[in-house]
Amino acid sequence: MGSHALLCVLLLMPAFASPDFVVPHVRSIKKRSSDNDLVVNGIEIYRMKIDSKVTSRFAHNVITSRAINRGDAHKEVFFDVELPKTAFITNFSMTIDGTTYPGNIKEKEAAKQQYEKAVSKGQTAGLVKASGRKTEKFTVSVNIAAGSKVTFELTYEELLKRHFGKYEMFIKVKPKQLVKDFEIEINIFEPQGISELEAEGTFITNDLQNVIKKTFSHKKGHISFKPTLDQQRTCENCSQSLLDGDLIVKYDVKRTTPDNLQIVNGYFVHFFAPTNLPNLPKNIIFIIDISGSMSGREIEQTREALLKILDDIKEDDHFNFILFGSDVHTWKETLIKATPENLDEARKFVRTIDTEGLTNLYGGMMKGIDMLNAAHEGNLVPKRSASIIIMLTDGQPNVGISNTNDIQTHVKKAIEGKYTLYNLGFGYGVDYNFLEKMALENKGLARRIYPDSDSAIQLQGFYDEVSNPMLVDVELNYPENEIADVTKNSFKHFYDGSEIVVAGRFRDINQNSLTVDVKGEGANDALSFTTQQDKEQTAKAFQEQEYIFGDFIERLWAYLTIEQLLEKRIAAKGEEKENLTAEALDLSLKYNFVTPLTSMVVTKPEDENQAAIADKPTEGAAQSAPIVAQASPVHYVHAPNPTWYTSVDGDPHFIISVPQKEDAICFNINENPGAVLSLINDPVTGITVNGELIGDKKVNNDAKIQNTYFGKLGIANKHLDIKVTVTPEKITIQNGTERTTCTWLDSVTLQQEGLTLIVNKKKSLVLSVGSGASFVIVLHQVWKKHPLHRDFLGLYTLGSHRLSAQTHGLLGQFFHPVDFTILEIHPGADPKKPDATMIFKNKELVVTRGWQKDYRRDPEHGTDIPCWFVHNNGAGLIDGVHTDYVVPSLF
């Protein structure tokens, strides 16, 4: 393949792109040429431009990058772009020596078929997709001959959102090498007029201070950044670039009226953002998960965030705290007013919050809803006020009602559209899809809180977004006989500093005017007014044609419609979901948007015989740090509804979730029946988990092997003198001198000092020992007269980061951060399962893309989890060899 250079454009902002040229860790990389500081590994990037046009908040961005192979052999060049999660790619092409290879957007299943056709012919196919907190990644690579030039061009569009009174853009500037012609240009056109425009860079030195050019006048704003080669250098004659940081752009528009209506070519957009209204009092319930998995840094950061939030609560607000572990606890029996005295008492309470037990999410939710209902029915809160529920959890429900569909049904019925529910999922152990569906059904949203040093700031930042409601029950009504296909036009709350956007299509494209009635309930009285706009007024406002890109209001309408259809689809079922999917897919294809329903197929040059496929990830697929992995567009990267954990199940197969990679590694262990394997051993917390293998009743004549499974598990906490033995027949607990036995025939909840056990009849159990990780054990039962198979067990760990850094064992060694790189993907023995090289701890392992079963939610059929399979008993992945993990007995 020759040596490699990575051409990377890193975008870390809501609407604009920026360059980030990175040389990856690849074994064949050469050193930088000393006689040409513009060339890295033979590749010179001689032109890079990000051209962004923003018209009425709708951003159209074109990233163009040009490179030349200055080497004497073929070299592979990667074009790597991180986009805002809310953006849709609309076009991509690469031009090699004058020949253009365009990207075509297709329905996802059609793209998948094209991919599999390529694989069946022995060709390779490239997919790179991943996401970070605010971004998702698009990558494509191409191998170019010596002296050849390549031009990459990517276009994407996005509607800018208003937060805290400003539209904000973060542009990551980090080339990591010198670029001869490097430029960022941003043109903003707002018919209402621009009231303020700011631009600053974290990397700006005194010499660069004047390189960022910023001007705005009336409706136009312009920002450019075009450093010379010498200005990019860290020092005189240096070849390193000092451009490393964020270019931050903020702006807002003039607001002489509460709203603004624009009409272009048969479509309209309506912006609503009233100012100078008093804030409504809030009635806010904080429902906090205090289960054992929240112990340590998570509960500390939660306490820190709640203390800061208490500093911001206003005296007219009412509030309360509900804590749920195995049981539900409340601070006060009802909502109380935020007087200085009550806030002081609340701070004392927050400082005492600690973890205990399992996760009674249903109990906590219902207690909070009941409390709000009682407060309203008893007139304990103002009639004109906004009621909000904020729920924070880091795990999955496993006490009381634990079926997520049942919880959704009960919560929706209890809220009845009266309150807004915001669900915050802490880390990767949550079922994010469940949290999102439940929030959307109750006029709220879900947000992932990333486990990091700034988690408390993330929590407080979310509260700040919803802390200042100005209106409730906002409705924007348009004449039905004139307007069709209007986007969402009723909103439970309007928050200070935000903006409501509605778009629609005229039934008669020649209609010249539109009248809108707006209603809402404010702190003192009802808000009601009428807005009228005609096409000529809009045309006059848009005389500066150079700022207009095509039918931008039509595309804004399509963007907003698709976004909202996809959101509705999350909580929909059956025929409704099918109809929403079909409508969103049709619009995605018509307007050429890469959405979760479509893929972009890039056909590479014929001598490469490759097709690259790019998809759009969803937050429900657990966002995490970006990865580079070439695989199938649909099945090989993202697990369905993934919740990050480690497990061993089946015959026995191990699954190691790697949330930092949004991926998984798997391997099997083949040992004889009767062998006991060390799965987890933590000398600090005293927790050990061992498993004893059993075999099939006889050798499988078809496979000529005897499969093995775990027939007995032993979980112990040496410090607490607790031993739990689990078999398919019974569960035995030895807690000090006390011995307890129960069977799988009944649902049981058992709490003892240092131990919580919940048995779901004939299905699974959840066990928590001490303040460490929790364990889910799945029971697999077969027909008693089955000629071959026996009953067996599967083990799943949750909250494994609670265990110490010294934890080891076949599972335990992977509780620490795991990193790997996938290279050289090529067809394997099975056309649907490509092989690759995995770089792990500086070792090269041959791996195969495949699936393993997760049986936690469906013990009978299981769910396929995509993973990279390591052969030969995990050789090269596990420390030592697998026989090192054979121990003499269960304890």
Disulfide bonds with the S-S distance in Angstrom:
Cys235-Cys238 1.51
Cys666-Cys867 2.08
